[in-house]
Amino acid sequence: MTHTEAGPISWRDLPIRDDLRGLSPYGAPQLDVPVLLNTNENPYPPPPELIADLGTAVAAAAAGANRYPDRDAVELRKDLASYLGHGLTGSQLWAANGSNEVIQQILQCFGGAGRSALGFEPSYTMHRLISLATGTRWIAERRDADFGLDPDAAVAAIEHHRPDVVFLTSPNNPTGTAAQRELVEAIVDAAPGMVVIDEAYAEFFRPGTPSALRLLPGRPRLIVTRTMSKAFAMAGARVGYLAADPAVIDALLLVRLPYHLSVFTQAVARTALAHVDALLGTVDAVKAQRDRIVAELTAMGLHVVPSDANFVCFALARDGAERADEKAVWRALLDRGVLVRDVGLPGMLRVTAGTPEETGAFLNALKEIL
């Protein structure tokens, strides 16, 4: 290889895989503005007593940092099982660095070259991107116009494509719509391979919305993924996990990197789970702001997608009127110090439920703009 003085090159000039060309890295704008409502974080920081215990736990972990951590995170998995309930045990739980690594390990194990994964879009874009990154062919089927999903249509898509992995997000991101039990059951019964129900926002379910966790017994090909990034207000800790049959966890051991969860990550996650009541004490406050956003946007005459998450997806048009340009409205909100998310849906934006003050700032700014 000859060194040249032609100047810096782009990653596109490197011999990357052909199927990665044309892609863009996943990411949301990280801008320094007063009101950040674009990444579905919990707006409330960890309580002081947890912060104090985290310092103690991390210091204790540091004392043994010369040794590798428990590579299977056995105690953390027991704690996660205790939190989820449903009769689960540690042998049915698995944890990794955020739910994205969980998804990656699932696809490394059950997807890959010559295999396919099916999702119902619009949905969480990392399902598609991680599928592509693992050499898994991605198949996209569309949701209904209202972002719901008819069980018969879902089953027909599965029977047509025969995917090795099916992804269903509930509540769906970016729309907030939850999957009903009959939909999940129909997909699990029809799928020839694994079914992944992504419940990253499950703690924000409205009353009566079911979790797929109750469907795990007797369904060894069903996986339910969760995260500590949202309701637990621990996005910075990067802890995701799944619940499944013990055989699934045994299979994932084949692809997980050795010691993938650091001793510090495990210590932080276990300490947070010991403070679960305090951490989840903010969930009702966040849900109240979500419902406030839904009510006020509806009162403005805007179409709002029903949400079981900590965010709201809404159309920028009143009944009978032409939709506003979402990019122009996004910029106008940003000019007023409010950052929301343009999720790529024409004429629509997504906003995270913040504190009462943050939510008020968003609503006031939007009323000025529209």
C-alpha angles and dihedrals in degrees: 000000000000121000114228133193093222092119133244119342132211125246084244088068092060123090095259122158113287092233090060095056113104094027126119125214116258114253149128124225112272103204131163102242131138097248118043110188103146109089104049095243122157104259093214118084121225113283118261094251091056092047089054093049091047090057091052093046094048091048090052090049091049090058089066099034091117087073127067116257124247097287093209097042090223098172093045090052091052090052091049091050090051090051095050096045115185088127092289123157132202090261088066096052131078129182135198143160098301126323089282091069088047089055091046092053091048091053093044088055104036102020131041136110113002093012133098141215125206128207136172111236145250086049142116105328095210090072088065096039095049090046090056092044091055093048092253116144109241121220118192123199120184127243122227121280089264090048093251123124127228112222092222092052091048092050091048090053092050093048090049098048101029093208123195092222130027121197122203119175117208115207086025119231122245096016103043095225116145126219117243121231094250090055093051092046092049092051094046092049093048101042116100092203138021125333119207117197107195107209099171090143100037095123088066095057115136115242112288096021107129129226121225088229089088089061096058099093110094093005107098093171095058120099125185116198126201138171140211091214099087120034092019092056089227102120090134093057094062101217123155129163146179139215120215145127112309088246089065092055091048088054093050090056086071093066107027115108115247111268092359093163112062122225087248094052091050092048093049094047094048092048091050091051089053087060096044096131093054094044095048089044087087094056095085090049091052092046089052090056091046090054090045090055091049092049097046096044089048089050088053088059095252124139109246125192111230108253135210091173136072092267139060129222114204141174120240097228137085119225111293094004130111115261117255120241105270093208092053092048091046089054093045090053090048090051086057092051098260121120117198130162129269099204097184097260111132112250094001139103135186125223129190119227106249136176116308089262094049092046090049091051091053094047093047092048093049092049089053092050099045 
